[in-house]
Amino acid sequence: MERNTMKYKVKQYLMFAGVSTVLFCAVVILPFIYGLYLTFTSWDGVSKEKPFVGLANYIATFQDAAYWQALGRTLIYSVIAVILVNVVAFFLAYLLTSGIKGQNFFRAGFFVPNLIGGIVLGYVWKFVFNRAFVALGKSLSVGALSTSWLATTNGAMACLIIVSVWQYAGYMMLIYVAGFMSVSKSLMEAAQIDGCTKTQATLNVTIPLMRSSFVQCLFLTITRCFMVYDVNLSLTKGEPFNSSVMAAMHVYNQAFSYKNYGTGQAEALVLFVVCAIVGVTQVYIGKKGEVAA
């Protein structure tokens, strides 16, 4: 069989990627299509009947003030968390590629939080904010730590951001470490020979050549922050007074708690579209700048 024929290529594809393709379609594509169909029904998630209601769920989505408040809250949280995660991850990577002793140990240590499930992570930090920090604040007479941050509106959001930075920074750090290591040392040496300081060489040589690392890290943090649910559930449960309900939690409550599965699915689709637009736009701008560089 000639290798350039379509039959040969299809056979090779099915041999190496057939199982993965079937699983991907079964787990991702088909549920997505079925979910799209449910947005046009008034299904309650339990009954066999799925009455067709047309665009009623999308109209209800755009009229749901609580959903748009949660989406706006998610946007604010994502902007702050994405910036802090990448700043912390970048400086950790810079520090751990500078040749300090035990840098491999520190890399593994900073990566560990990413291995902990979001539910467990939320409960651990809930204990820290409610008990450990409060006890420390009272013993040291520090007013800001004497009461739980989770009990206040702004404090709950701050706690979510802190936990997200602690969880994601280690993972993004590894990507930045790979970016630093991919830059040839000869370029840095040439820049320093030309009169640049180490800081100037980093800003003008290393960082522009690490643009792909920035694109990857920004995309990953944006998508993760927009879809945050597990930490939101275990750390704050949307409290106090639903002031920390993120978009994903609102969608879950709409579908499974209030039994408005069609509306919840429509809101989930809108969240997916918003996240996709933001993510794709960021990647496009980053890749365009990478080519220009």
DRENKETOR-97172 format. One line per 4 residues: number of its first residue (from 1); their letters; for each residue x, y, z of C-alpha. Coordinates in steps of 0.2 Angstrom, whole numbers. Layout:
NUM = a = X,Y,Z ~ ...;
***
This chain:
1 = mern = 0,0,0 ~ 7,17,-5 ~ 10,29,9 ~ 3,44,0;
5 = tmky = -14,37,-2 ~ -29,42,8 ~ -33,24,13 ~ -16,22,21;
9 = kvkq = -17,39,30 ~ -34,34,37 ~ -27,17,43 ~ -12,25,51;
13 = ylmf = -23,38,60 ~ -35,25,66 ~ -21,14,72 ~ -12,27,83;
17 = agvs = -26,39,87 ~ -42,30,84 ~ -46,25,102 ~ -42,43,108;
21 = tvlf = -53,50,95 ~ -68,39,100 ~ -65,43,118 ~ -64,62,115;
25 = cavv = -80,62,105 ~ -89,52,118 ~ -83,62,133 ~ -82,80,125;
29 = ilpf = -91,82,108 ~ -107,72,111 ~ -110,79,128 ~ -107,97,121;
33 = iygl = -119,94,107 ~ -132,86,119 ~ -130,101,131 ~ -133,113,116;
37 = yltf = -149,104,113 ~ -154,105,131 ~ -153,124,130 ~ -168,124,119;
41 = tswd = -178,114,132 ~ -186,117,149 ~ -179,101,156 ~ -178,100,175;
45 = gvsk = -164,87,175 ~ -175,73,182 ~ -191,70,171 ~ -191,61,155;
49 = ekpf = -200,75,145 ~ -190,89,138 ~ -202,102,132 ~ -195,113,118;
53 = vgla = -195,131,122 ~ -184,139,109 ~ -174,154,114 ~ -183,156,131;
57 = nyia = -168,150,141 ~ -156,162,132 ~ -169,176,135 ~ -169,171,153;
61 = tfqd = -150,171,154 ~ -149,189,148 ~ -162,194,160 ~ -154,185,175;
65 = aayw = -146,199,185 ~ -138,187,197 ~ -129,178,183 ~ -121,194,176;
69 = qalg = -116,199,193 ~ -107,183,195 ~ -99,184,178 ~ -93,202,182;
73 = rtli = -87,196,199 ~ -78,182,190 ~ -70,194,178 ~ -63,205,192;
77 = ysvi = -57,189,201 ~ -49,183,185 ~ -40,199,180 ~ -32,201,198;
81 = avil = -28,182,200 ~ -20,180,182 ~ -9,195,185 ~ -3,189,202;
85 = vnvv = -1,171,197 ~ 10,176,182 ~ 20,189,192 ~ 24,177,206;
89 = affl = 27,162,194 ~ 39,173,184 ~ 49,179,198 ~ 50,161,206;
93 = ayll = 56,155,189 ~ 69,169,188 ~ 75,164,206 ~ 76,146,202;
97 = tsgi = 86,147,186 ~ 99,159,194 ~ 109,144,201 ~ 104,145,219;
101 = kgqn = 108,129,229 ~ 93,117,230 ~ 84,124,216 ~ 77,108,210;
105 = ffra = 70,104,227 ~ 62,121,228 ~ 54,118,210 ~ 46,102,216;
109 = gffv = 40,111,232 ~ 32,125,224 ~ 24,114,211 ~ 16,103,225;
113 = pnli = 0,114,228 ~ -5,111,210 ~ -6,92,214 ~ -19,95,228;
117 = ggiv = -37,94,223 ~ -47,110,223 ~ -60,104,236 ~ -46,98,248;
121 = lgyv = -37,114,245 ~ -52,125,249 ~ -55,116,266 ~ -37,117,271;
125 = wkfv = -36,136,268 ~ -53,138,276 ~ -46,131,292 ~ -31,143,290;
129 = fnra = -41,158,287 ~ -54,154,300 ~ -43,147,314 ~ -25,149,311;
133 = fval = -24,167,306 ~ -37,172,318 ~ -28,164,333 ~ -11,172,327;
137 = gksl = -20,189,325 ~ -27,189,342 ~ -11,183,350 ~ -1,197,341;
141 = svga = -15,210,343 ~ -16,212,324 ~ -33,219,320 ~ -33,214,302;
145 = lsts = -31,195,307 ~ -41,195,322 ~ -57,191,312 ~ -59,179,298;
149 = wlat = -58,187,281 ~ -71,174,275 ~ -84,183,285 ~ -83,199,274;
153 = tnga = -87,203,256 ~ -70,209,251 ~ -61,197,262 ~ -69,182,254;
157 = macl = -64,188,237 ~ -46,191,243 ~ -46,174,250 ~ -51,166,234;
161 = iivs = -37,176,225 ~ -24,171,238 ~ -28,152,237 ~ -28,153,217;
165 = vwqy = -11,161,217 ~ -4,148,229 ~ -12,134,219 ~ -7,140,201;
169 = agym = 9,149,203 ~ 20,133,205 ~ 13,126,189 ~ 15,141,179;
173 = mliy = 33,143,186 ~ 38,127,178 ~ 33,134,161 ~ 43,150,164;
177 = vagf = 58,139,170 ~ 57,130,153 ~ 56,147,145 ~ 72,153,154;
181 = msvs = 81,138,150 ~ 77,138,132 ~ 86,155,130 ~ 104,152,125;
185 = kslm = 117,158,137 ~ 127,165,123 ~ 114,178,119 ~ 115,184,137;
189 = eaaq = 134,184,137 ~ 134,194,121 ~ 122,207,128 ~ 133,209,143;
193 = idgc = 148,211,133 ~ 140,225,123 ~ 137,234,140 ~ 121,228,146;
197 = tktq = 118,224,165 ~ 111,207,169 ~ 94,216,172 ~ 94,225,155;
201 = atln = 99,209,147 ~ 84,200,155 ~ 72,214,150 ~ 78,216,132;
205 = vtip = 84,198,127 ~ 77,185,138 ~ 59,191,141 ~ 56,194,122;
209 = lmrs = 62,177,118 ~ 51,169,131 ~ 35,176,123 ~ 28,159,120;
213 = sfvq = 29,155,138 ~ 19,170,142 ~ 6,166,130 ~ 4,148,137;
217 = clfl = 4,154,155 ~ -9,168,152 ~ -20,156,142 ~ -20,143,156;
221 = titr = -23,155,170 ~ -37,164,161 ~ -46,148,157 ~ -44,141,174;
225 = cfmv = -49,156,183 ~ -65,159,172 ~ -70,141,176 ~ -66,141,195;
229 = ydvn = -78,131,205 ~ -70,118,217 ~ -61,131,227 ~ -76,142,227;
233 = lslt = -87,129,233 ~ -76,122,247 ~ -68,139,253 ~ -83,151,253;
237 = kgep = -98,142,246 ~ -103,159,239 ~ -104,167,256 ~ -106,179,264;
241 = fnss = -123,184,256 ~ -119,176,239 ~ -105,190,237 ~ -92,177,231;
245 = vmaa = -103,167,220 ~ -93,164,204 ~ -101,161,186 ~ -97,142,187;
249 = mhvy = -105,141,204 ~ -121,151,198 ~ -122,139,183 ~ -121,124,194;
253 = nqaf = -134,131,206 ~ -146,136,192 ~ -145,118,184 ~ -144,107,199;
257 = sykn = -150,116,214 ~ -165,126,206 ~ -169,112,194 ~ -168,124,179;
261 = ygtg = -157,113,169 ~ -161,122,152 ~ -157,139,159 ~ -141,133,168;
265 = qaea = -135,125,152 ~ -138,141,142 ~ -129,151,155 ~ -114,138,154;
269 = lvlf = -114,140,135 ~ -113,159,137 ~ -99,157,150 ~ -90,145,138;
273 = vvca = -91,158,124 ~ -85,172,134 ~ -70,162,140 ~ -66,156,123;
277 = ivgv = -67,174,116 ~ -55,180,129 ~ -43,165,128 ~ -42,165,109;
281 = tqvy = -40,184,108 ~ -26,183,121 ~ -17,169,111 ~ -19,178,94;
285 = igkk = -12,194,101 ~ 2,185,109 ~ 6,174,94 ~ 6,189,83;
289 = geva = 18,198,94 ~ 29,183,95 ~ 30,183,76 ~ 34,201,76;
293 = a = 48,198,89;
***
